[in-house]
Amino acid sequence: MQFSLGYLTLALLCIQLVSAGTISVCNSCQYKSISKAIASLPNNAESYTVLIAPGTYTEQFTIARSNLVLKPASGTVTIQYASGHDPNAKTGSTADSAVLTITGKNVMLQDIVIANTLKQTHVANVALHVNAPQAYFKNVKIYGFQDTLLINRSGSAYFKNCWIEGSVDFIWGFGTGYFDKCVIASNQKGTSVTAQGNDSANAPG
């Protein structure tokens, strides 16, 4: 992954997001799932914060909305799902296995665990798929096995104090990522960490 001063600007931009409103997710709240809370937000350019009660949320969803912050109200929040894609399958794609997909611009996640809990097999199991610019992750832990983190062609992402764990080519894609004081951990011996997919040796990412 290529470093760029533009990511310092990205980090500052995300940190300075001022929310137009806050929506809560908890057992006694109107919204008990993260995906339904996000779906309830108005379709506009204003920034919103989703405050999530501590706990484990078994969900698979896409954040298509831009200008959004997800963080715990307190404690630990885990988003998990068991999903995989067989490379020999004639339908679907590896990206479809992602627990969380981001297609909205300027999305920030803080202090959240994202885990694809599918056990190690021959199939790919993506935990996080970033396919939009200006994604920011602070103190986020991302767990999987094969293809854990995908930064796709339209994606750019800044990771600050994050933990990214997998087995085979677990950081990969065609986009650009900046990893600042992150831990890159392999949970299987003798495998590769990354598989970048750029068409040019001079391309960022």
C-alpha positions as CSV (number, residue, x, y, z in Angstrom):
1,M,0.0,0.0,0.0
2,Q,1.3,3.4,-0.9
3,F,1.5,6.2,1.7
4,S,0.1,9.6,0.8
5,L,-0.2,12.9,2.5
6,G,-3.8,13.0,1.3
7,Y,-4.6,10.5,4.0
8,L,-3.7,12.9,6.7
9,T,-6.3,15.3,5.3
10,L,-8.7,12.4,5.2
11,A,-8.2,11.6,8.8
12,L,-8.7,15.2,9.8
13,L,-11.9,15.5,7.7
14,C,-13.5,12.4,9.3
15,I,-12.5,13.5,12.8
16,Q,-14.2,16.9,12.2
17,L,-17.6,15.5,11.2
18,V,-20.3,17.4,13.0
19,S,-23.5,15.3,13.3
20,A,-26.9,16.7,12.4
21,G,-28.4,14.0,14.6
22,T,-27.8,10.8,16.6
23,I,-29.6,7.5,16.5
24,S,-29.3,4.8,19.0
25,V,-29.3,1.0,18.7
26,C,-30.1,-1.1,21.8
27,N,-32.6,-3.7,23.1
28,S,-34.9,-1.1,24.4
29,C,-34.5,1.3,21.5
30,Q,-36.7,1.7,18.5
31,Y,-33.9,0.1,16.5
32,K,-32.4,-3.1,17.7
33,S,-30.2,-3.8,14.7
34,I,-27.5,-1.6,13.2
35,S,-28.7,-2.1,9.7
36,K,-32.3,-1.0,10.4
37,A,-31.0,2.1,12.3
38,I,-29.0,3.1,9.3
39,A,-31.8,2.4,6.9
40,S,-34.1,4.8,8.9
41,L,-31.8,7.8,8.3
42,P,-32.9,10.5,5.8
43,N,-31.4,10.4,2.3
44,N,-29.5,13.6,2.4
45,A,-25.9,14.9,2.8
46,E,-26.0,15.7,6.5
47,S,-23.8,13.8,8.9
48,Y,-25.3,11.4,11.4
49,T,-23.9,9.3,14.3
50,V,-25.1,5.8,15.2
51,L,-24.5,5.0,18.9
52,I,-24.5,1.3,19.5
53,A,-25.1,-0.4,22.8
54,P,-22.4,-2.9,23.8
55,G,-23.0,-6.5,22.6
56,T,-22.7,-8.8,19.6
57,Y,-24.8,-8.1,16.5
58,T,-25.1,-10.9,14.0
59,E,-25.8,-9.0,10.8
60,Q,-24.6,-8.7,7.2
61,F,-25.2,-5.3,5.6
62,T,-24.1,-2.4,3.4
63,I,-23.6,1.2,4.4
64,A,-24.6,3.1,1.3
65,R,-25.2,6.4,3.1
66,S,-22.4,9.0,3.1
67,N,-21.2,11.0,6.1
68,L,-21.9,8.5,8.8
69,V,-20.2,7.7,12.1
70,L,-20.7,4.3,13.9
71,K,-19.4,3.9,17.4
72,P,-20.3,2.2,20.7
73,A,-22.3,4.0,23.3
74,S,-20.0,2.2,25.7
75,G,-18.2,-1.1,26.1
76,T,-17.5,-3.4,23.2
77,V,-19.5,-3.7,20.0
78,T,-19.0,-6.7,17.7
79,I,-20.6,-7.1,14.2
80,Q,-20.3,-10.7,13.1
81,Y,-21.6,-13.0,10.5
82,A,-20.6,-16.4,8.9
83,S,-20.4,-16.0,5.1
84,G,-18.2,-17.3,2.4
85,H,-17.9,-17.6,-1.4
86,D,-16.6,-20.6,-3.2
87,P,-14.1,-19.6,-5.9
88,N,-15.5,-22.4,-8.1
89,A,-19.0,-21.0,-8.0
90,K,-20.6,-19.8,-11.2
91,T,-22.6,-17.1,-9.5
92,G,-21.8,-14.3,-6.9
93,S,-18.4,-12.9,-6.0
94,T,-15.9,-12.9,-3.2
95,A,-17.1,-9.4,-2.3
96,D,-20.6,-10.8,-1.7
97,S,-19.3,-12.6,1.4
98,A,-18.5,-9.4,3.3
99,V,-20.0,-9.0,6.7
100,L,-19.9,-5.2,6.2
101,T,-19.7,-3.4,2.9
102,I,-19.2,0.4,2.6
103,T,-20.3,2.2,-0.5
104,G,-21.0,5.6,1.0
105,K,-18.4,8.3,1.1
106,N,-16.8,9.6,4.3
107,V,-17.9,6.8,6.7
108,M,-16.1,6.4,10.1
109,L,-16.1,3.4,12.4
110,Q,-14.6,3.7,15.9
111,D,-14.0,1.0,18.6
112,I,-15.9,-1.7,16.7
113,V,-15.0,-5.4,16.0
114,I,-15.9,-6.8,12.6
115,A,-15.7,-10.6,12.2
116,N,-16.5,-13.1,9.6
117,T,-16.9,-16.2,11.7
118,L,-16.9,-18.8,8.9
119,K,-14.3,-21.3,9.8
120,Q,-11.2,-21.8,7.6
121,T,-12.1,-23.7,4.4
122,H,-11.2,-23.3,0.7
123,V,-13.7,-20.5,0.4
124,A,-13.1,-16.8,0.7
125,N,-14.7,-15.0,3.7
126,V,-14.5,-11.2,3.7
127,A,-15.1,-9.3,6.9
128,L,-14.9,-5.7,5.6
129,H,-15.3,-4.5,2.0
130,V,-14.6,-0.8,1.3
131,N,-15.8,0.4,-2.1
132,A,-16.0,4.2,-1.5
133,P,-13.6,7.0,-0.8
134,Q,-12.7,8.5,2.5
135,A,-13.4,5.6,4.9
136,Y,-11.8,6.0,8.3
137,F,-11.4,3.3,10.9
138,K,-10.1,4.0,14.4
139,N,-9.4,1.3,17.0
140,V,-11.3,-1.2,14.8
141,K,-10.5,-4.9,14.9
142,I,-11.2,-6.9,11.7
143,Y,-11.1,-10.7,11.8
144,G,-11.4,-13.4,9.2
145,F,-9.4,-16.0,7.3
146,Q,-9.0,-15.8,3.6
147,D,-9.6,-12.3,2.0
148,T,-10.5,-10.6,5.4
149,L,-10.1,-7.0,4.2
150,L,-11.0,-5.9,0.6
151,I,-10.4,-2.3,-0.5
152,N,-11.9,-2.2,-4.0
153,R,-11.4,0.0,-7.0
154,S,-13.6,2.9,-5.7
155,G,-12.2,2.6,-2.2
156,S,-9.8,4.5,-0.1
157,A,-9.4,3.9,3.6
158,Y,-7.4,5.2,6.6
159,F,-6.8,2.7,9.4
160,K,-5.6,4.1,12.8
161,N,-4.6,1.8,15.7
162,C,-6.5,-1.1,14.1
163,W,-6.0,-4.9,14.2
164,I,-6.4,-6.8,10.9
165,E,-6.2,-10.6,11.1
166,G,-6.5,-13.4,8.5
167,S,-4.8,-16.3,6.8
168,V,-4.5,-16.1,3.0
169,D,-4.2,-12.8,1.1
170,F,-6.2,-11.2,3.9
171,I,-5.5,-7.6,2.8
172,W,-6.2,-7.2,-0.9
173,G,-8.0,-5.4,-3.6
174,F,-7.6,-2.6,-6.2
175,G,-8.0,0.5,-3.9
176,T,-5.7,2.4,-1.6
177,G,-5.2,1.9,2.1
178,Y,-3.1,3.7,4.7
179,F,-2.3,1.8,7.9
180,D,-1.2,3.9,10.8
181,K,0.1,2.1,13.9
182,C,-1.9,-1.0,13.0
183,V,-1.2,-4.7,13.8
184,I,-1.3,-7.0,10.8
185,A,-1.7,-10.6,12.2
186,S,-1.6,-13.9,10.4
187,N,-3.6,-16.7,12.0
188,Q,-2.1,-19.4,9.8
189,K,1.5,-20.3,9.1
190,G,3.2,-20.1,5.7
191,T,0.6,-17.9,4.0
192,S,0.7,-14.5,2.3
193,V,-0.6,-11.3,3.9
194,T,-1.6,-9.2,0.8
195,A,-2.6,-9.5,-2.8
196,Q,-2.8,-6.1,-4.4
197,G,-4.7,-6.0,-7.7
198,N,-3.5,-2.8,-9.4
199,D,-3.1,-2.8,-13.1
200,S,0.0,-0.6,-12.9
201,A,3.1,-0.8,-10.7
202,N,2.9,3.0,-10.3
203,A,-0.7,3.1,-9.1
204,P,-1.3,3.9,-5.5
205,G,-2.7,1.2,-3.3
